[in-house]
């Protein structure tokens, strides 16, 4: 099986908060990101001022503010697939 790191696949993950004190953040963000990275995918946090065009896909989870909308618009303009959770 070819891992994403070998293919260069990169996924950006955006959220309003990555505060691990919140159970929902641990279960819906941190643990899935860690599991995907363990499988060889390159998954990293996408900051509010990040560039979604550098990713092959962007995931928005628990992400609702104006920064998320701006990032989604930029991703769409760059043709980057968007997943919203």
HELIX and SHEET records of a PDB file:
HELIX    1   1 UNK A    4  UNK A    7  1                                   4    
HELIX    2   2 UNK A   23  UNK A   25  1                                   3    
HELIX    3   3 UNK A   26  UNK A   30  3                                   5    
HELIX    4   4 UNK A   31  UNK A   38  1                                   8    
HELIX    5   5 UNK A   52  UNK A   54  5                                   3    
HELIX    6   6 UNK A   66  UNK A   77  1                                  12    
SHEET    1   A 4 UNK A  42  UNK A  45  0                                        
SHEET    2   A 4 UNK A  10  UNK A  14  1                                        
SHEET    3   A 4 UNK A  57  UNK A  60  1                                        
SHEET    4   A 4 UNK A  81  UNK A  84  1                                        
END                                                                             
